[in-house]
Amino acid sequence: TLLKGIRTDRIWLNTPVRPPAESSARVVDHRTMEEACRILSALNMDLLVSGTFFSAIADPLEALHSILARHPMTSGEIRGFLEGRGEMDPDTLLEKLQEDPSMEKASAGGPETFRIRPGRK
């Protein structure tokens, strides 16, 4: 009833795809999200493609650190970023990132996400 009083042009629904800032936030399964979208005549943001990342820093690991200091990335996003820069061996660079003590991997129930450990920029 509360939502019926809100006038909108469009409703977008989303669920965490990266570890959320709020520990109480939980991932909604696909079936629940689709049902909520149907009830609210909303669009599901889960179906959107993730954006691309850019860095002018020449060294690929330094470039990743620069991005990851601001924005967590999935391994798929990292691979896409590296391939988009023409890096010939993204697997080796991903391994180096996994071994980096300043990195941590986390999951919000979706893909594993890389981020810089708090206080380790």
C-alpha positions in Angstrom: 0.0 0.0 0.0 2.9 2.4 0.7 4.3 1.9 -2.8 1.0 2.5 -4.5 1.2 6.2 -3.4 4.6 6.7 -5.0 4.4 8.0 -8.6 7.3 6.8 -10.7 8.1 6.5 -14.4 10.2 3.4 -13.9 11.3 1.1 -11.0 14.6 -0.6 -11.0 15.3 -3.4 -8.5 18.7 -4.7 -7.6 20.4 -7.1 -5.2 24.1 -7.0 -4.1 26.5 -8.4 -6.6 29.6 -7.2 -4.7 30.0 -7.4 -0.9 27.8 -4.6 0.4 28.8 -1.9 2.9 25.9 -2.9 5.2 26.4 -6.3 6.8 22.6 -6.8 7.1 22.2 -6.6 3.3 21.4 -10.0 1.7 21.4 -11.3 -1.8 18.0 -12.1 -3.2 17.7 -15.2 -5.3 16.7 -14.9 -8.9 13.2 -16.3 -8.5 12.4 -13.9 -5.7 13.8 -11.0 -7.7 11.7 -11.9 -10.7 8.6 -12.2 -8.6 9.2 -8.7 -7.0 9.7 -7.3 -10.5 6.5 -8.8 -11.7 4.5 -7.5 -8.7 6.0 -4.0 -9.0 6.2 -3.8 -12.8 9.9 -3.2 -12.2 13.1 -3.8 -14.3 15.7 -6.2 -12.9 19.1 -4.5 -12.7 20.8 -7.9 -12.3 20.3 -8.4 -16.0 22.5 -5.3 -16.9 26.0 -5.8 -18.1 28.7 -4.5 -15.8 30.5 -1.4 -16.9 34.1 -1.2 -18.1 37.1 0.1 -16.2 39.9 2.4 -17.3 43.3 3.4 -16.0 46.0 5.4 -17.7 48.6 3.8 -15.5 50.9 1.7 -17.7 51.8 -1.1 -15.2 48.8 -3.5 -15.2 49.1 -4.4 -11.4 49.4 -0.8 -10.4 46.4 0.1 -12.6 44.4 -2.6 -10.9 45.4 -1.4 -7.4 44.4 2.1 -8.4 40.9 0.9 -9.5 40.5 -1.6 -6.6 41.3 1.2 -4.1 38.0 2.8 -5.2 35.9 -0.1 -6.6 35.8 -3.9 -6.0 36.0 -6.0 -9.2 35.1 -9.6 -10.0 37.7 -11.8 -11.6 35.7 -11.5 -14.9 35.8 -7.7 -14.7 39.6 -7.9 -14.0 40.1 -10.3 -16.9 38.0 -8.0 -19.2 40.0 -4.9 -18.1 43.3 -6.7 -18.7 42.3 -8.1 -22.1 40.9 -4.6 -23.1 44.4 -3.2 -22.4 45.9 -5.9 -24.6 47.6 -7.8 -21.8 48.9 -11.0 -23.2 48.8 -13.1 -20.0 45.8 -12.1 -17.8 46.0 -15.5 -16.0 49.5 -14.7 -14.6 48.4 -11.2 -13.6 45.3 -12.6 -11.8 47.5 -15.1 -9.9 49.8 -12.3 -8.8 46.8 -10.4 -7.6 45.5 -13.4 -5.7 49.0 -13.7 -4.0 49.1 -10.0 -3.1 48.8 -9.6 0.7 47.0 -6.2 0.2 44.1 -8.0 -1.6 41.2 -9.9 -0.2 38.5 -11.9 -1.9 34.9 -11.6 -0.8 31.5 -12.7 -2.0 28.0 -11.5 -1.4 26.6 -14.7 -2.6 27.4 -13.9 -6.2 30.8 -13.9 -8.0 33.9 -13.7 -6.0 35.1 -10.1 -5.8 38.6 -8.7 -5.3 39.1 -5.6 -3.1 41.9 -4.0 -1.2 42.0 -5.0 2.4 40.9 -2.1 4.7 43.8 0.1 5.6 46.1 -1.4 2.9 45.9 1.1 0.1 
